[in-house]
Amino acid sequence: MRRRDMMGAAAGLTTGLSLFGGEALAQRQAPQRAARPAPPPTSPASTPLGPLDTSARHALIIDFDTGAILLDKASDERMPPSSMSKLMTMYVVFELLKNGRLRMDQQLPVSERAWRMGGSKMFVEVGSSISVENLSRGVIVQSGNDACIVLAEGISGSETQFAELMNETARRIGLRDSTFRNATGWPDPEHRMTARDLATLARRIIRDFPEYYSLYNERSFRWNDIAQENRNPALSRVAGADGLKTGHTEEAGYGLTASAIRGGRRLILVVNGLPSMRARAEESERLFEWAFREFENVVVFRAADTVEEVPVYLGDRPTVPLVAGRDLVLTLPRQWRRNLEVRVRYDAPVPAPVSKGQGIGTLMISGQGVPEMNVPLIAGADIDRLGMFPRIPAVIGRWFGG
């Protein structure tokens, strides 16, 4: 057997797998973490480039496609999410719409409880009925607590029952550290989320419901002759921003879960615990600009690209193409590209038969400042074993050829 290495440099830009993210978002969610005090707002966030100051108490930036974590500050600390928890309310609504259990034109009645609900309002009228489509805009654009109650009661009979549906859905889609006690984010000592869960939820909304996601980019909505502007400051301040949701309570401070896309590359940002609306607007803009400026997605190989032709012993073809089977894309700081090293390792020759998709090699990624990463490589084609008589010359040749 011989073992071969190949050195190469990655080039190009696209989306796919992350070097220091990838499945890391899900992997880092898995363990249940004991609650720790959140760091003070003045402490820096951690990034692959070193500490970065932010006035947010909690912050997280991830690459949408690769899951790469570009910035992290107390992202696993449970915190009051305020109105950002309405993302979970709408995830439930969108899922019911998608599976046909709810319709956009379906009318839901407004109870006195919904009408009396305080905080931000859509200004629903007691005794009226409102379509799910308009209620959705009331939640997303106007952050209407009253609209949330109408949806919750119309779907589950009560807000308490709807909160249980939110919890069940959250566990199913991988929100490990979230507990919902209401549909609005109204202050409750047990109503908690993490920045990581909010980023995961935003990612799922964008990916699972592209047909409804455009609602988050609507800039204003008028109901009951009252027009209200979308409160998301990123929509007007950040190029490419198209969602998602703000939040604010006295305990939580000012928060934002937002997404922006440039050149086909989407980032998700979560910040919370900021001292003012102005700080929320300025800090979210600054962090988005930093992340887009400092990081890039680098294609190593595309799914069907042949990494190398590997010799096959006693096969009906002399070689089998070695492929990744999926786009291999690294999210990394721009200046790290020049340090990137790619090696391919496999045992050769590979004995026939070979099945397409069979693991036969490893792609090893490393470099100065670049975390090491090993990615399985697979056979890109089926190779049958030679018949009895054609095998004889091959076996003799191997004996005498070494």
C-alpha positions as a Markdown table, in Angstrom:
| # | Residue | x | y | z |
|---|---|---|---|---|
| 1 | Met | 0.0 | 0.0 | 0.0 |
| 2 | Arg | 1.2 | 3.5 | -0.7 |
| 3 | Arg | 0.0 | 6.7 | 1.0 |
| 4 | Arg | -0.1 | 9.9 | -1.0 |
| 5 | Asp | -0.4 | 13.5 | 0.1 |
| 6 | Met | -1.3 | 16.4 | -2.1 |
| 7 | Met | -0.8 | 20.1 | -1.3 |
| 8 | Gly | -3.0 | 22.8 | -2.6 |
| 9 | Ala | -4.4 | 26.3 | -2.1 |
| 10 | Ala | -8.1 | 27.1 | -1.9 |
| 11 | Ala | -9.6 | 29.8 | -4.1 |
| 12 | Gly | -13.0 | 31.3 | -5.0 |
| 13 | Leu | -16.0 | 32.4 | -3.0 |
| 14 | Thr | -19.3 | 30.6 | -2.3 |
| 15 | Thr | -21.2 | 28.9 | 0.6 |
| 16 | Gly | -21.3 | 25.5 | 2.2 |
| 17 | Leu | -19.1 | 24.2 | 5.1 |
| 18 | Ser | -17.3 | 26.1 | 7.7 |
| 19 | Leu | -13.8 | 25.8 | 9.0 |
| 20 | Phe | -14.4 | 27.1 | 12.5 |
| 21 | Gly | -18.2 | 26.8 | 12.3 |
| 22 | Gly | -20.0 | 24.3 | 10.0 |
| 23 | Glu | -21.9 | 22.1 | 12.3 |
| 24 | Ala | -20.3 | 23.8 | 15.3 |
| 25 | Leu | -23.5 | 25.8 | 16.0 |
| 26 | Ala | -25.5 | 22.6 | 16.5 |
| 27 | Gln | -22.6 | 20.8 | 18.3 |
| 28 | Arg | -22.1 | 23.6 | 20.7 |
| 29 | Gln | -25.8 | 23.7 | 21.5 |
| 30 | Ala | -26.1 | 20.1 | 22.5 |
| 31 | Pro | -24.8 | 20.1 | 26.1 |
| 32 | Gln | -27.1 | 21.7 | 28.7 |
| 33 | Arg | -25.1 | 24.4 | 30.3 |
| 34 | Ala | -25.3 | 25.5 | 33.9 |
| 35 | Ala | -26.3 | 29.2 | 34.2 |
| 36 | Arg | -23.4 | 31.6 | 34.7 |
| 37 | Pro | -23.6 | 35.3 | 35.3 |
| 38 | Ala | -23.4 | 37.2 | 32.0 |
| 39 | Pro | -20.2 | 39.3 | 31.6 |
| 40 | Pro | -20.5 | 43.0 | 32.1 |
| 41 | Pro | -21.5 | 45.0 | 29.0 |
| 42 | Thr | -18.0 | 46.5 | 28.8 |
| 43 | Ser | -16.2 | 43.1 | 28.3 |
| 44 | Pro | -15.2 | 42.2 | 24.8 |
| 45 | Ala | -16.6 | 39.5 | 22.5 |
| 46 | Ser | -14.4 | 36.6 | 21.3 |
| 47 | Thr | -13.7 | 36.3 | 17.6 |
| 48 | Pro | -11.2 | 34.3 | 15.5 |
| 49 | Leu | -9.3 | 37.5 | 15.1 |
| 50 | Gly | -9.1 | 38.2 | 18.9 |
| 51 | Pro | -11.2 | 40.2 | 21.3 |
| 52 | Leu | -13.6 | 42.8 | 20.0 |
| 53 | Asp | -15.3 | 45.4 | 22.1 |
| 54 | Thr | -19.1 | 45.6 | 22.1 |
| 55 | Ser | -21.5 | 47.4 | 24.4 |
| 56 | Ala | -24.0 | 44.5 | 24.1 |
| 57 | Arg | -24.3 | 42.2 | 27.0 |
| 58 | His | -25.0 | 39.3 | 24.7 |
| 59 | Ala | -23.9 | 39.0 | 21.1 |
| 60 | Leu | -23.5 | 36.4 | 18.3 |
| 61 | Ile | -22.7 | 36.6 | 14.6 |
| 62 | Ile | -22.9 | 33.5 | 12.4 |
| 63 | Asp | -22.6 | 32.8 | 8.7 |
| 64 | Phe | -26.0 | 31.6 | 7.5 |
| 65 | Asp | -24.8 | 28.8 | 5.1 |
| 66 | Thr | -21.8 | 27.5 | 7.0 |
| 67 | Gly | -22.8 | 28.1 | 10.6 |
| 68 | Ala | -19.4 | 29.7 | 11.2 |
| 69 | Ile | -19.3 | 31.7 | 14.5 |
| 70 | Leu | -17.7 | 35.0 | 13.7 |
| 71 | Leu | -18.3 | 36.7 | 17.0 |
| 72 | Asp | -19.5 | 35.4 | 20.4 |
| 73 | Lys | -20.2 | 37.1 | 23.7 |
| 74 | Ala | -22.2 | 35.1 | 26.3 |
| 75 | Ser | -24.2 | 33.5 | 23.6 |
| 76 | Asp | -25.1 | 30.5 | 25.8 |
| 77 | Glu | -26.4 | 32.6 | 28.8 |
| 78 | Arg | -30.1 | 32.5 | 29.2 |
| 79 | Met | -31.6 | 35.9 | 29.0 |
| 80 | Pro | -35.0 | 37.6 | 28.7 |
| 81 | Pro | -35.5 | 37.9 | 24.9 |
| 82 | Ser | -38.4 | 40.4 | 25.1 |
| 83 | Ser | -40.1 | 40.7 | 21.7 |
| 84 | Met | -37.4 | 38.7 | 19.9 |
| 85 | Ser | -39.3 | 35.7 | 21.2 |
| 86 | Lys | -42.0 | 36.6 | 18.7 |
| 87 | Leu | -39.8 | 34.9 | 16.2 |
| 88 | Met | -40.9 | 31.7 | 17.9 |
| 89 | Thr | -44.5 | 32.7 | 17.8 |
| 90 | Met | -44.2 | 33.3 | 14.0 |
| 91 | Tyr | -42.3 | 30.1 | 13.5 |
| 92 | Val | -45.3 | 28.2 | 14.9 |
| 93 | Val | -47.7 | 30.2 | 12.7 |
| 94 | Phe | -45.6 | 29.7 | 9.6 |
| 95 | Glu | -45.3 | 25.9 | 10.2 |
| 96 | Leu | -49.1 | 25.7 | 10.5 |
| 97 | Leu | -49.6 | 27.7 | 7.3 |
| 98 | Lys | -47.1 | 25.5 | 5.5 |
| 99 | Asn | -48.7 | 22.2 | 6.5 |
| 100 | Gly | -52.2 | 23.5 | 5.7 |
| 101 | Arg | -53.6 | 23.7 | 9.2 |
| 102 | Leu | -53.9 | 27.5 | 9.0 |
| 103 | Arg | -54.7 | 29.8 | 6.1 |
| 104 | Met | -53.5 | 33.4 | 5.5 |
| 105 | Asp | -57.1 | 34.4 | 4.8 |
| 106 | Gln | -58.5 | 32.7 | 7.9 |
| 107 | Gln | -60.2 | 35.1 | 10.3 |
| 108 | Leu | -59.5 | 34.9 | 14.0 |
| 109 | Pro | -61.6 | 36.6 | 16.7 |
| 110 | Val | -60.3 | 39.3 | 18.9 |
| 111 | Ser | -60.9 | 38.7 | 22.6 |
| 112 | Glu | -61.2 | 41.3 | 25.3 |
| 113 | Arg | -57.9 | 40.0 | 26.8 |
| 114 | Ala | -56.1 | 40.6 | 23.5 |
| 115 | Trp | -57.7 | 44.0 | 23.2 |
| 116 | Arg | -56.5 | 45.0 | 26.7 |
| 117 | Met | -53.0 | 43.7 | 26.2 |
| 118 | Gly | -50.4 | 46.3 | 27.0 |
| 119 | Gly | -47.0 | 47.2 | 25.5 |
| 120 | Ser | -46.6 | 47.5 | 21.7 |
| 121 | Lys | -49.8 | 47.2 | 19.9 |
| 122 | Met | -51.4 | 46.5 | 16.5 |
| 123 | Phe | -54.5 | 48.3 | 17.9 |
| 124 | Val | -57.0 | 45.4 | 17.3 |
| 125 | Glu | -60.7 | 46.0 | 18.2 |
| 126 | Val | -62.5 | 43.7 | 20.6 |
| 127 | Gly | -65.2 | 41.6 | 19.0 |
| 128 | Ser | -63.7 | 42.0 | 15.5 |
| 129 | Ser | -62.1 | 39.3 | 13.4 |
| 130 | Ile | -58.7 | 39.7 | 11.6 |
| 131 | Ser | -57.0 | 37.6 | 9.0 |
| 132 | Val | -53.9 | 35.6 | 9.8 |
| 133 | Glu | -52.1 | 37.6 | 7.1 |
| 134 | Asn | -52.8 | 40.9 | 8.8 |
| 135 | Leu | -52.1 | 39.5 | 12.2 |
| 136 | Ser | -48.7 | 38.3 | 11.0 |
| 137 | Arg | -47.9 | 41.8 | 9.8 |
| 138 | Gly | -49.1 | 43.2 | 13.1 |
| 139 | Val | -46.6 | 40.9 | 14.9 |
| 140 | Ile | -43.7 | 41.3 | 12.5 |
| 141 | Val | -43.9 | 44.9 | 11.5 |
| 142 | Gln | -45.6 | 46.5 | 14.5 |
| 143 | Ser | -44.5 | 44.1 | 17.2 |
| 144 | Gly | -48.1 | 43.9 | 18.4 |
| 145 | Asn | -48.6 | 42.1 | 21.6 |
| 146 | Asp | -52.3 | 42.1 | 21.0 |
| 147 | Ala | -51.8 | 40.4 | 17.6 |
| 148 | Cys | -49.8 | 37.7 | 19.3 |
| 149 | Ile | -52.6 | 37.0 | 21.7 |
| 150 | Val | -55.2 | 36.8 | 18.9 |
| 151 | Leu | -53.0 | 34.3 | 17.0 |
| 152 | Ala | -52.3 | 32.3 | 20.2 |
| 153 | Glu | -55.9 | 32.0 | 21.3 |
| 154 | Gly | -57.1 | 31.3 | 17.7 |
| 155 | Ile | -54.6 | 28.5 | 17.3 |
| 156 | Ser | -54.5 | 26.9 | 20.7 |
| 157 | Gly | -57.5 | 28.2 | 22.6 |
| 158 | Ser | -55.3 | 30.1 | 25.1 |
| 159 | Glu | -52.0 | 31.8 | 25.3 |
| 160 | Thr | -50.8 | 29.2 | 27.9 |
| 161 | Gln | -51.6 | 26.3 | 25.6 |
| 162 | Phe | -49.9 | 28.2 | 22.7 |
| 163 | Ala | -46.8 | 28.7 | 24.9 |
| 164 | Glu | -46.6 | 24.9 | 25.3 |
| 165 | Leu | -46.8 | 24.5 | 21.6 |
| 166 | Met | -43.9 | 27.0 | 21.3 |
| 167 | Asn | -41.9 | 24.9 | 23.7 |
| 168 | Glu | -42.6 | 21.6 | 21.9 |
| 169 | Thr | -41.7 | 23.2 | 18.6 |
| 170 | Ala | -38.5 | 24.8 | 20.0 |
| 171 | Arg | -37.2 | 21.4 | 21.3 |
| 172 | Arg | -38.0 | 19.8 | 18.0 |
| 173 | Ile | -36.0 | 22.3 | 15.9 |
| 174 | Gly | -33.0 | 22.3 | 18.2 |
| 175 | Leu | -33.5 | 25.3 | 20.6 |
| 176 | Arg | -31.7 | 23.7 | 23.6 |
| 177 | Asp | -31.9 | 26.6 | 26.1 |
| 178 | Ser | -35.2 | 28.3 | 25.5 |
| 179 | Thr | -38.3 | 28.3 | 27.7 |
| 180 | Phe | -41.5 | 30.1 | 26.6 |
| 181 | Arg | -44.2 | 31.2 | 29.0 |
| 182 | Asn | -46.2 | 33.5 | 26.6 |
| 183 | Ala | -46.5 | 34.4 | 23.0 |
| 184 | Thr | -45.3 | 38.0 | 23.3 |
| 185 | Gly | -42.0 | 38.1 | 25.3 |
| 186 | Trp | -43.8 | 39.8 | 28.1 |
| 187 | Pro | -41.6 | 39.8 | 31.2 |
| 188 | Asp | -41.7 | 36.5 | 33.1 |
| 189 | Pro | -38.8 | 35.1 | 35.2 |
| 190 | Glu | -39.1 | 31.7 | 33.4 |
| 191 | His | -39.4 | 33.1 | 29.9 |
| 192 | Arg | -35.8 | 32.8 | 28.6 |
| 193 | Met | -33.7 | 32.3 | 25.5 |
| 194 | Thr | -30.1 | 32.5 | 24.5 |
| 195 | Ala | -28.4 | 34.4 | 21.7 |
| 196 | Arg | -27.4 | 31.1 | 20.2 |
| 197 | Asp | -31.0 | 29.9 | 20.2 |
| 198 | Leu | -32.2 | 33.1 | 18.6 |
| 199 | Ala | -29.6 | 32.8 | 15.8 |
| 200 | Thr | -30.7 | 29.1 | 15.3 |
| 201 | Leu | -34.3 | 30.2 | 15.2 |
| 202 | Ala | -33.6 | 33.0 | 12.7 |
| 203 | Arg | -31.7 | 30.6 | 10.5 |
| 204 | Arg | -34.6 | 28.1 | 10.6 |
| 205 | Ile | -37.2 | 30.8 | 9.7 |
| 206 | Ile | -35.2 | 31.9 | 6.7 |
| 207 | Arg | -34.4 | 28.4 | 5.5 |
| 208 | Asp | -37.8 | 26.7 | 6.3 |
| 209 | Phe | -40.2 | 29.4 | 5.2 |
| 210 | Pro | -38.8 | 31.4 | 2.3 |
| 211 | Glu | -42.3 | 32.1 | 1.1 |
| 212 | Tyr | -43.1 | 34.0 | 4.3 |
| 213 | Tyr | -39.7 | 35.5 | 5.2 |
| 214 | Ser | -40.3 | 38.6 | 3.0 |
| 215 | Leu | -42.7 | 39.8 | 5.6 |
| 216 | Tyr | -39.7 | 40.7 | 7.8 |
| 217 | Asn | -38.5 | 43.2 | 5.2 |
| 218 | Glu | -41.8 | 45.2 | 5.1 |
| 219 | Arg | -41.0 | 48.7 | 6.3 |
| 220 | Ser | -44.5 | 49.8 | 7.5 |
| 221 | Phe | -48.0 | 48.5 | 8.1 |
| 222 | Arg | -51.3 | 50.3 | 8.7 |
| 223 | Trp | -54.1 | 48.9 | 10.8 |
| 224 | Asn | -57.1 | 50.6 | 12.2 |
| 225 | Asp | -56.0 | 53.8 | 10.5 |
| 226 | Ile | -52.7 | 53.8 | 12.5 |
| 227 | Ala | -49.5 | 53.4 | 10.4 |
| 228 | Gln | -46.4 | 52.1 | 12.2 |
| 229 | Glu | -42.9 | 51.8 | 10.9 |
| 230 | Asn | -40.9 | 48.6 | 11.2 |
| 231 | Arg | -38.7 | 48.9 | 14.3 |
| 232 | Asn | -35.7 | 47.0 | 12.9 |
| 233 | Pro | -33.0 | 49.7 | 12.5 |
| 234 | Ala | -30.8 | 47.4 | 10.3 |
| 235 | Leu | -33.4 | 47.6 | 7.5 |
| 236 | Ser | -32.5 | 51.3 | 6.9 |
| 237 | Arg | -28.9 | 51.3 | 8.1 |
| 238 | Val | -27.3 | 48.1 | 6.9 |
| 239 | Ala | -26.9 | 47.3 | 3.2 |
| 240 | Gly | -28.6 | 44.0 | 2.4 |
| 241 | Ala | -30.6 | 43.7 | 5.6 |
| 242 | Asp | -34.0 | 42.1 | 5.2 |
| 243 | Gly | -35.1 | 41.0 | 8.8 |
| 244 | Leu | -35.8 | 40.1 | 11.5 |
| 245 | Lys | -37.0 | 41.4 | 15.0 |
| 246 | Thr | -36.3 | 43.9 | 17.7 |
| 247 | Gly | -37.0 | 43.6 | 21.4 |
| 248 | His | -37.0 | 45.7 | 24.5 |
| 249 | Thr | -37.9 | 45.4 | 28.2 |
| 250 | Glu | -36.5 | 47.2 | 31.2 |
| 251 | Glu | -34.8 | 43.9 | 32.3 |
| 252 | Ala | -33.5 | 42.8 | 28.9 |
| 253 | Gly | -32.4 | 46.2 | 27.6 |
| 254 | Tyr | -32.6 | 46.8 | 23.8 |
| 255 | Gly | -32.1 | 43.8 | 21.5 |
| 256 | Leu | -32.1 | 42.8 | 17.9 |
| 257 | Thr | -32.0 | 39.6 | 15.8 |
| 258 | Ala | -31.2 | 40.6 | 12.3 |
| 259 | Ser | -30.0 | 39.2 | 9.0 |
| 260 | Ala | -28.3 | 40.8 | 5.9 |
| 261 | Ile | -27.1 | 39.3 | 2.6 |
| 262 | Arg | -24.4 | 40.7 | 0.3 |
| 263 | Gly | -23.0 | 39.1 | -2.8 |
| 264 | Gly | -24.9 | 35.9 | -2.0 |
| 265 | Arg | -23.5 | 35.6 | 1.5 |
| 266 | Arg | -25.9 | 36.0 | 4.4 |
| 267 | Leu | -25.0 | 36.7 | 8.1 |
| 268 | Ile | -27.2 | 36.5 | 11.1 |
| 269 | Leu | -26.6 | 38.9 | 14.1 |
| 270 | Val | -28.0 | 38.7 | 17.6 |
| 271 | Val | -27.4 | 41.5 | 20.2 |
| 272 | Asn | -29.2 | 42.1 | 23.5 |
| 273 | Gly | -28.7 | 44.2 | 26.6 |
| 274 | Leu | -27.9 | 47.4 | 24.9 |
| 275 | Pro | -28.7 | 50.7 | 26.8 |
| 276 | Ser | -30.8 | 52.5 | 24.1 |
| 277 | Met | -32.4 | 52.4 | 20.7 |
| 278 | Arg | -29.6 | 54.5 | 19.4 |
| 279 | Ala | -27.0 | 52.1 | 20.8 |
| 280 | Arg | -28.9 | 49.1 | 19.3 |
| 281 | Ala | -28.9 | 50.8 | 15.8 |
| 282 | Glu | -25.3 | 51.9 | 15.9 |
| 283 | Glu | -23.9 | 48.7 | 17.4 |
| 284 | Ser | -25.7 | 46.4 | 15.0 |
| 285 | Glu | -24.5 | 48.4 | 12.0 |
| 286 | Arg | -20.9 | 48.4 | 13.3 |
| 287 | Leu | -20.9 | 44.7 | 13.9 |
| 288 | Phe | -22.5 | 43.8 | 10.6 |
| 289 | Glu | -19.9 | 46.0 | 8.7 |
| 290 | Trp | -17.0 | 44.4 | 10.7 |
| 291 | Ala | -18.2 | 40.9 | 9.9 |
| 292 | Phe | -18.7 | 41.4 | 6.2 |
| 293 | Arg | -15.4 | 43.2 | 5.9 |
| 294 | Glu | -13.2 | 40.8 | 7.9 |
| 295 | Phe | -14.5 | 37.4 | 6.8 |
| 296 | Glu | -15.1 | 35.6 | 3.5 |
| 297 | Asn | -16.2 | 32.2 | 2.3 |
| 298 | Val | -13.5 | 30.3 | 0.4 |
| 299 | Val | -14.3 | 27.3 | -1.9 |
| 300 | Val | -12.0 | 24.4 | -1.4 |
| 301 | Phe | -13.8 | 21.9 | -3.7 |
| 302 | Arg | -17.3 | 21.8 | -5.1 |
| 303 | Ala | -19.4 | 18.7 | -4.5 |
| 304 | Ala | -18.7 | 17.0 | -7.9 |
| 305 | Asp | -15.1 | 18.2 | -8.4 |
| 306 | Thr | -12.6 | 15.5 | -8.7 |
| 307 | Val | -10.0 | 16.0 | -6.0 |
| 308 | Glu | -7.7 | 13.3 | -7.4 |
| 309 | Glu | -7.9 | 10.1 | -9.5 |
| 310 | Val | -7.1 | 7.2 | -7.2 |
| 311 | Pro | -5.6 | 4.0 | -8.6 |
| 312 | Val | -7.9 | 0.9 | -8.4 |
| 313 | Tyr | -6.5 | -2.7 | -8.1 |
| 314 | Leu | -8.3 | -5.3 | -10.2 |
| 315 | Gly | -11.0 | -2.8 | -11.3 |
| 316 | Asp | -12.7 | -2.5 | -14.7 |
| 317 | Arg | -11.4 | 1.0 | -14.7 |
| 318 | Pro | -7.8 | 1.9 | -13.6 |
| 319 | Thr | -8.8 | 4.8 | -11.4 |
| 320 | Val | -11.7 | 6.1 | -9.4 |
| 321 | Pro | -12.4 | 9.8 | -8.9 |
| 322 | Leu | -12.1 | 11.1 | -5.3 |
| 323 | Val | -14.8 | 13.7 | -4.6 |
| 324 | Ala | -16.1 | 15.6 | -1.6 |
| 325 | Gly | -19.8 | 14.8 | -2.2 |
| 326 | Arg | -20.7 | 18.3 | -1.1 |
| 327 | Asp | -19.4 | 21.8 | -1.4 |
| 328 | Leu | -16.5 | 22.3 | 0.9 |
| 329 | Val | -16.4 | 25.9 | 1.8 |
| 330 | Leu | -14.5 | 27.6 | 4.6 |
| 331 | Thr | -15.6 | 30.7 | 6.4 |
| 332 | Leu | -12.5 | 32.4 | 7.6 |
| 333 | Pro | -10.8 | 35.8 | 8.1 |
| 334 | Arg | -9.7 | 37.3 | 4.8 |
| 335 | Gln | -6.0 | 37.4 | 5.7 |
| 336 | Trp | -6.0 | 33.7 | 6.6 |
| 337 | Arg | -6.5 | 32.7 | 3.0 |
| 338 | Arg | -2.8 | 32.9 | 2.2 |
| 339 | Asn | -2.0 | 30.6 | 5.1 |
| 340 | Leu | -4.4 | 27.9 | 4.1 |
| 341 | Glu | -3.0 | 24.4 | 3.4 |
| 342 | Val | -5.0 | 21.5 | 1.9 |
| 343 | Arg | -3.7 | 17.9 | 1.9 |
| 344 | Val | -5.4 | 14.8 | 0.5 |
| 345 | Arg | -4.6 | 11.5 | 2.0 |
| 346 | Tyr | -5.7 | 8.0 | 0.9 |
| 347 | Asp | -4.4 | 4.4 | 0.7 |
| 348 | Ala | -3.6 | 3.3 | -2.9 |
| 349 | Pro | -4.4 | 1.3 | -4.8 |
| 350 | Val | -8.1 | 0.8 | -3.7 |
| 351 | Pro | -9.2 | -2.8 | -4.2 |
| 352 | Ala | -12.2 | -3.3 | -6.5 |
| 353 | Pro | -15.1 | -3.3 | -6.3 |
| 354 | Val | -15.6 | 0.3 | -5.3 |
| 355 | Ser | -19.1 | 1.7 | -4.6 |
| 356 | Lys | -20.0 | 5.3 | -5.4 |
| 357 | Gly | -20.1 | 7.2 | -2.1 |
| 358 | Gln | -17.6 | 4.8 | -0.4 |
| 359 | Gly | -15.2 | 6.5 | 1.9 |
| 360 | Ile | -11.7 | 6.2 | 0.5 |
| 361 | Gly | -9.8 | 9.3 | 1.6 |
| 362 | Thr | -9.5 | 12.4 | 3.9 |
| 363 | Leu | -9.1 | 16.1 | 3.1 |
| 364 | Met | -6.9 | 17.7 | 5.8 |
| 365 | Ile | -7.1 | 21.5 | 6.2 |
| 366 | Ser | -4.6 | 23.4 | 8.3 |
| 367 | Gly | -2.2 | 26.4 | 8.2 |
| 368 | Gln | -0.8 | 29.0 | 10.4 |
| 369 | Gly | -3.6 | 30.4 | 12.5 |
| 370 | Val | -6.1 | 28.1 | 10.8 |
| 371 | Pro | -7.8 | 25.5 | 13.0 |
| 372 | Glu | -7.2 | 21.9 | 11.7 |
| 373 | Met | -10.1 | 20.2 | 10.0 |
| 374 | Asn | -10.5 | 16.7 | 8.5 |
| 375 | Val | -13.2 | 16.0 | 5.9 |
| 376 | Pro | -14.1 | 12.6 | 4.6 |
| 377 | Leu | -13.7 | 12.1 | 0.8 |
| 378 | Ile | -15.7 | 9.5 | -1.2 |
| 379 | Ala | -15.6 | 7.6 | -4.4 |
| 380 | Gly | -17.3 | 9.5 | -7.2 |
| 381 | Ala | -18.2 | 6.4 | -9.3 |
| 382 | Asp | -18.9 | 2.7 | -9.2 |
| 383 | Ile | -16.0 | 0.5 | -10.2 |
| 384 | Asp | -16.6 | -3.2 | -10.8 |
| 385 | Arg | -14.1 | -6.0 | -10.2 |
| 386 | Leu | -12.5 | -7.5 | -13.3 |
| 387 | Gly | -13.6 | -10.9 | -14.4 |
| 388 | Met | -11.4 | -14.0 | -13.9 |
| 389 | Phe | -9.4 | -14.0 | -17.1 |
| 390 | Pro | -8.8 | -10.2 | -17.3 |
| 391 | Arg | -7.6 | -10.3 | -13.7 |
| 392 | Ile | -4.7 | -12.7 | -14.4 |
| 393 | Pro | -2.4 | -10.2 | -16.3 |
| 394 | Ala | -3.1 | -7.6 | -13.6 |
| 395 | Val | -2.2 | -9.9 | -10.8 |
| 396 | Ile | 1.0 | -11.1 | -12.6 |
| 397 | Gly | 1.9 | -7.4 | -13.3 |
| 398 | Arg | 1.5 | -6.5 | -9.6 |
| 399 | Trp | 3.7 | -9.5 | -8.5 |
| 400 | Phe | 6.5 | -8.6 | -10.9 |
| 401 | Gly | 6.0 | -4.9 | -10.7 |
| 402 | Gly | 6.1 | -4.6 | -6.9 |
